[in-house]
């Protein structure tokens, strides 16, 4: 069936690829050379990006191409990243109530 194959740039596939949404906490946890390579075609590389490697930022938005716009505390300019360069980070605040569970399957969700 010729209609069963969707092109790689179809909106349905793009929606499935991007796992980040505004407000998510993320970290760039890659070596600079790997990050440089991943940035090709995804907003490009700027040498100033190396200062955010290892930092936790907040997703500001997602572009129509599924690149992720991230803001970092103390850095005036948000950066656009290839989603493959980002790792979601769970953040908790002092005084926030958390529940501890030994149910590994529940925790994975």
ROSE-4610 file (N, C-alpha, C; in Angstrom, 1 decimal, always signed):
// ROSE-4610
residu = [X/X/X/X/X/X/X/X/X/X/X/X/X/X/X/X/X/X/X/X/X/X/X/X/X/X/X/X/X/X/X/X/X/X/X/X/X/X/X/X/X/X/X/X/X/X/X/X/X/X/X/X/X/X/X/X/X/X/X/X/X/X/X/X/X/X/X/X/X/X/X/X/X/X/X/X/X/X/X/X/X/X/X/X/X/X/X/X/X/X/X/X/X/X/X/X/X/X/X/X/X/X/X/X/X/X/X/X/X/X/X/X/X/X/X/X/X/X/X/X/X/X/X/X/X/X/X/X/X/X/X/X/X/X/X/X/X/X/X/X/X/X/X/X/X/X/X/X/X/X/X/X/X/X/X/X/X/X/X/X/X/X/X/X/X/X/X/X/X/X/X/X/X/X/X/X/X/X/X/X/X/X/X/X/X/X/X/X/X/X/X/X/X/X/X/X/X/X/X/X/X/X/X/X/X/X/X/X/X/X/X/X/X/X/X/X/X/X/X/X/X/X/X/X/X/X/X/X/X/X/X/X/X/X/X/X/X/X/X/X/X/X/X/X/X/X/X/X/X/X/X/X/X/X/X/X/X/X/X/X/X/X/X/X/X/X/X/X/X/X/X/X/X/X/X/X/X/X/X/X/X/X/X/X/X/X/X/X/X/X/X/X/X/X/X/X/X/X/X/X/X/X/X/X/X/X/X/X/X/X/X/X/X/X/X/X/X/X/X/X/X/X/X/X/X/X/X]
num = [1/1/1/2/2/2/3/3/3/4/4/4/5/5/5/6/6/6/7/7/7/8/8/8/9/9/9/10/10/10/11/11/11/12/12/12/13/13/13/14/14/14/15/15/15/16/16/16/17/17/17/18/18/18/19/19/19/20/20/20/21/21/21/22/22/22/23/23/23/24/24/24/25/25/25/26/26/26/27/27/27/28/28/28/29/29/29/30/30/30/31/31/31/32/32/32/33/33/33/34/34/34/35/35/35/36/36/36/37/37/37/38/38/38/39/39/39/40/40/40/41/41/41/42/42/42/43/43/43/44/44/44/45/45/45/46/46/46/47/47/47/48/48/48/49/49/49/50/50/50/51/51/51/52/52/52/53/53/53/54/54/54/55/55/55/56/56/56/57/57/57/58/58/58/59/59/59/60/60/60/61/61/61/62/62/62/63/63/63/64/64/64/65/65/65/66/66/66/67/67/67/68/68/68/69/69/69/70/70/70/71/71/71/72/72/72/73/73/73/74/74/74/75/75/75/76/76/76/77/77/77/78/78/78/79/79/79/80/80/80/81/81/81/82/82/82/83/83/83/84/84/84/85/85/85/86/86/86/87/87/87/88/88/88/89/89/89/90/90/90/91/91/91/92/92/92/93/93/93/94/94/94/95/95/95/96/96/96/97/97/97/98/98/98/99/99/99/100/100/100/101/101/101/102/102/102/103/103/103/104/104/104/105/105/105/106/106/106/107/107/107/108/108/108/109/109/109]
x = [+0.8/+0.0/+0.9/+0.8/+1.7/+1.4/+0.2/-0.1/+0.3/+0.8/+1.2/+2.5/+3.3/+4.6/+4.5/+4.8/+4.8/+6.2/+6.3/+7.6/+8.2/+9.5/+10.1/+9.8/+9.4/+9.1/+7.6/+6.8/+5.4/+5.1/+4.0/+3.7/+3.5/+2.9/+2.6/+3.9/+4.9/+6.2/+7.0/+6.9/+7.6/+7.0/+5.7/+5.1/+5.6/+5.7/+6.2/+7.6/+8.4/+9.9/+10.1/+9.5/+9.8/+9.2/+10.0/+9.5/+9.5/+9.8/+9.9/+8.8/+8.4/+7.4/+7.8/+7.3/+7.6/+7.5/+8.5/+8.5/+9.3/+9.6/+10.5/+11.9/+12.5/+13.9/+14.7/+15.8/+16.7/+18.1/+19.0/+20.4/+21.1/+22.1/+23.0/+24.1/+24.2/+25.2/+26.0/+26.6/+27.5/+28.8/+29.8/+31.0/+30.8/+31.6/+31.4/+31.5/+32.4/+32.5/+31.2/+30.6/+29.4/+28.2/+28.2/+27.1/+27.2/+28.5/+28.7/+28.1/+28.4/+27.9/+26.4/+25.8/+24.3/+23.6/+24.3/+23.7/+23.6/+24.3/+24.2/+22.8/+22.2/+20.8/+19.8/+20.3/+19.3/+19.6/+19.8/+20.1/+21.5/+22.4/+23.8/+24.5/+25.8/+26.7/+27.2/+27.3/+27.9/+28.8/+30.1/+31.1/+30.6/+29.7/+29.2/+28.3/+27.9/+27.0/+27.8/+29.1/+29.8/+29.7/+29.3/+29.1/+27.9/+26.9/+25.7/+25.9/+27.0/+27.1/+27.2/+26.3/+26.2/+25.2/+24.8/+23.8/+22.4/+21.5/+20.1/+19.4/+18.6/+17.8/+16.4/+15.6/+14.1/+13.7/+12.9/+12.4/+11.5/+11.8/+11.0/+10.0/+10.3/+9.4/+10.0/+9.2/+9.6/+9.3/+10.3/+10.1/+9.3/+8.8/+8.1/+8.9/+10.2/+11.1/+11.5/+10.8/+11.1/+12.4/+13.0/+14.2/+13.7/+14.5/+14.0/+14.7/+14.0/+14.5/+14.6/+15.8/+16.1/+16.7/+16.2/+16.7/+17.5/+18.6/+19.4/+19.6/+19.5/+19.6/+21.0/+21.0/+22.2/+22.7/+22.1/+22.4/+21.3/+21.6/+20.5/+19.9/+20.6/+20.1/+19.7/+18.4/+18.0/+18.7/+19.0/+19.6/+18.7/+18.8/+18.0/+18.9/+18.3/+19.1/+18.3/+19.1/+18.6/+18.1/+16.9/+16.3/+17.2/+18.0/+18.9/+20.0/+20.3/+21.3/+20.9/+19.6/+19.0/+18.6/+18.7/+18.3/+17.3/+16.1/+15.2/+15.7/+15.5/+15.9/+14.7/+14.6/+13.5/+14.1/+13.4/+13.8/+12.8/+13.2/+12.4/+12.8/+11.9/+12.1/+12.0/+12.7/+12.7/+11.2/+10.7/+9.4/+8.4/+8.8/+7.9/+7.7/+6.4/+6.1/+6.3/+7.1/+7.4/+6.9/+6.6/+6.2/+7.3/+7.7/+8.7/+8.0/+8.4/+7.7/+8.8/+8.5/+9.4/+8.9/+7.8/+7.2/+8.0/+8.9/+9.8/+9.0/+8.0/+7.2/+6.5/+6.0/+5.3/+6.3/+7.5/+8.5/+8.9/+9.0/+9.4/+8.5/+7.2/+6.2/+6.5]
y = [-1.2/+0.0/+1.2/+2.1/+3.2/+4.3/+4.3/+5.3/+4.9/+3.7/+3.2/+3.8/+4.3/+4.8/+6.3/+6.8/+8.3/+8.8/+10.0/+10.6/+11.0/+11.0/+11.3/+12.7/+13.6/+15.0/+15.2/+14.1/+14.2/+14.8/+15.6/+16.1/+15.1/+13.9/+12.9/+12.3/+12.1/+11.6/+12.7/+13.9/+15.0/+15.1/+15.0/+15.0/+13.9/+12.7/+11.6/+11.7/+12.4/+12.5/+13.4/+14.6/+15.5/+15.1/+14.8/+14.4/+15.5/+16.7/+17.8/+18.8/+19.5/+20.5/+21.7/+22.9/+24.0/+23.8/+24.2/+24.0/+22.8/+21.9/+20.7/+21.2/+20.6/+20.8/+19.9/+20.4/+19.6/+19.9/+19.0/+19.2/+18.8/+19.6/+19.2/+18.4/+17.1/+16.3/+15.6/+16.3/+15.7/+16.4/+15.7/+16.4/+17.4/+18.5/+19.6/+19.1/+18.2/+17.8/+17.0/+16.3/+15.5/+16.5/+17.5/+18.5/+19.3/+19.7/+20.4/+19.6/+18.3/+17.5/+17.4/+17.3/+17.2/+18.5/+19.6/+20.9/+21.2/+20.5/+20.7/+20.5/+21.5/+21.4/+21.6/+22.0/+22.2/+23.5/+24.5/+25.8/+26.2/+25.2/+25.4/+25.5/+25.6/+25.7/+27.1/+27.5/+28.8/+28.4/+28.9/+28.6/+28.9/+29.9/+30.2/+29.1/+28.2/+27.1/+26.2/+26.2/+25.3/+25.6/+26.9/+27.3/+26.7/+26.1/+25.5/+24.0/+23.4/+22.0/+21.6/+20.7/+20.3/+21.1/+22.2/+23.1/+22.6/+22.8/+22.5/+23.8/+23.6/+24.7/+24.3/+25.3/+25.1/+25.2/+24.3/+24.3/+25.5/+26.4/+27.6/+27.4/+26.5/+26.2/+25.1/+24.7/+23.7/+24.3/+24.2/+24.8/+23.8/+24.3/+23.4/+22.3/+22.4/+21.3/+20.4/+20.6/+19.9/+20.1/+21.2/+21.7/+22.3/+22.3/+22.7/+23.9/+24.9/+26.2/+26.2/+26.3/+26.2/+27.5/+27.9/+29.0/+28.5/+29.2/+28.8/+30.0/+29.7/+30.8/+31.5/+32.8/+33.5/+33.7/+33.1/+33.2/+34.0/+35.2/+36.0/+35.5/+34.7/+34.2/+32.8/+32.4/+31.0/+30.4/+29.1/+28.4/+27.4/+27.1/+26.1/+24.9/+23.7/+22.5/+21.4/+20.5/+19.2/+18.5/+17.9/+17.2/+16.0/+15.5/+14.4/+14.8/+16.1/+16.6/+16.9/+16.7/+17.0/+15.8/+15.9/+14.9/+15.5/+14.9/+15.4/+15.2/+16.2/+16.2/+16.5/+15.6/+15.9/+16.8/+17.9/+18.8/+18.9/+19.1/+19.2/+20.4/+21.0/+22.2/+22.0/+22.8/+22.7/+22.8/+21.9/+22.0/+21.2/+20.8/+20.0/+18.6/+18.2/+16.9/+15.8/+14.8/+13.7/+12.4/+11.4/+10.1/+9.1/+8.3/+7.2/+5.9/+5.3/+4.0/+2.9/+1.7/+0.6/-0.1/+0.3/-0.3/+0.2/-0.6/-0.1/+0.2/-0.6/-0.3/+1.0/+1.3/+2.6/+3.7/+3.6/+4.6/+4.9/+3.9/+4.0/+4.9/+5.0/+5.8/+7.2]
z = [+0.0/+0.0/+0.0/-1.0/-1.1/-0.1/+0.5/+1.5/+2.9/+3.1/+4.4/+4.8/+3.9/+4.2/+4.4/+5.6/+5.8/+5.6/+4.9/+4.8/+6.2/+6.3/+7.6/+8.1/+7.3/+7.8/+8.0/+8.1/+8.3/+9.7/+9.9/+11.2/+12.2/+11.8/+12.8/+13.4/+12.5/+13.0/+13.8/+13.4/+14.2/+15.6/+15.7/+17.0/+17.9/+17.3/+18.0/+18.5/+17.7/+18.0/+19.2/+19.3/+20.3/+21.6/+22.6/+23.9/+25.0/+24.6/+25.5/+25.3/+26.4/+26.3/+27.2/+26.9/+27.7/+29.2/+30.0/+31.4/+31.9/+31.0/+31.3/+31.7/+32.7/+33.1/+32.3/+31.7/+30.8/+31.1/+30.7/+30.8/+29.5/+29.1/+28.0/+28.6/+28.4/+29.1/+28.1/+27.2/+26.1/+26.1/+25.5/+25.2/+24.1/+24.1/+23.2/+21.7/+21.4/+19.9/+19.5/+20.4/+20.1/+19.9/+20.8/+20.8/+19.5/+19.1/+17.8/+16.7/+16.6/+15.5/+15.5/+16.6/+16.7/+16.4/+16.5/+16.2/+14.8/+13.9/+12.5/+12.0/+11.4/+10.9/+12.0/+13.2/+14.4/+15.1/+14.3/+15.0/+14.9/+14.6/+14.5/+15.8/+15.7/+16.9/+17.1/+18.3/+18.7/+19.8/+19.8/+20.8/+22.2/+22.4/+23.7/+24.3/+23.4/+23.9/+24.9/+24.8/+25.7/+27.2/+27.4/+28.8/+29.5/+28.7/+29.3/+29.4/+28.9/+29.0/+30.5/+30.9/+32.3/+33.1/+32.6/+33.3/+33.1/+34.1/+34.0/+33.4/+32.4/+31.8/+31.8/+31.3/+31.2/+29.8/+29.3/+27.9/+27.8/+26.9/+26.6/+25.5/+24.6/+23.5/+22.6/+21.6/+20.6/+19.2/+18.3/+17.0/+16.1/+15.0/+14.1/+13.6/+13.7/+13.3/+14.5/+15.6/+16.8/+17.5/+17.1/+17.9/+19.2/+20.2/+21.6/+22.0/+22.3/+22.8/+24.3/+24.8/+26.3/+26.8/+28.0/+28.7/+29.9/+30.2/+31.4/+32.3/+33.6/+34.6/+34.5/+34.4/+34.3/+32.9/+31.9/+30.5/+29.8/+29.3/+28.8/+27.5/+26.7/+25.4/+25.5/+25.2/+25.1/+23.9/+23.9/+22.8/+22.3/+21.0/+20.3/+20.1/+20.6/+20.6/+19.8/+19.2/+18.7/+19.9/+19.9/+21.1/+21.5/+20.6/+20.9/+21.8/+21.9/+22.8/+24.2/+24.5/+25.8/+26.6/+27.9/+28.8/+29.8/+29.9/+30.9/+32.3/+33.2/+34.5/+35.4/+36.5/+37.4/+38.5/+38.7/+39.7/+40.9/+42.1/+43.2/+44.0/+44.7/+45.5/+46.9/+47.7/+49.2/+49.6/+50.4/+50.9/+50.0/+48.9/+48.0/+48.5/+48.5/+49.0/+47.9/+48.3/+47.3/+48.0/+47.1/+47.6/+47.2/+48.2/+47.9/+47.6/+46.5/+46.2/+45.9/+46.3/+46.0/+44.7/+44.2/+43.0/+41.7/+41.3/+40.2/+38.9/+38.6/+37.4/+37.4/+38.6/+38.8/+38.7/+39.2/+39.2/+37.8/+36.9/+35.5/+34.7/+35.2/+34.5/+34.8]
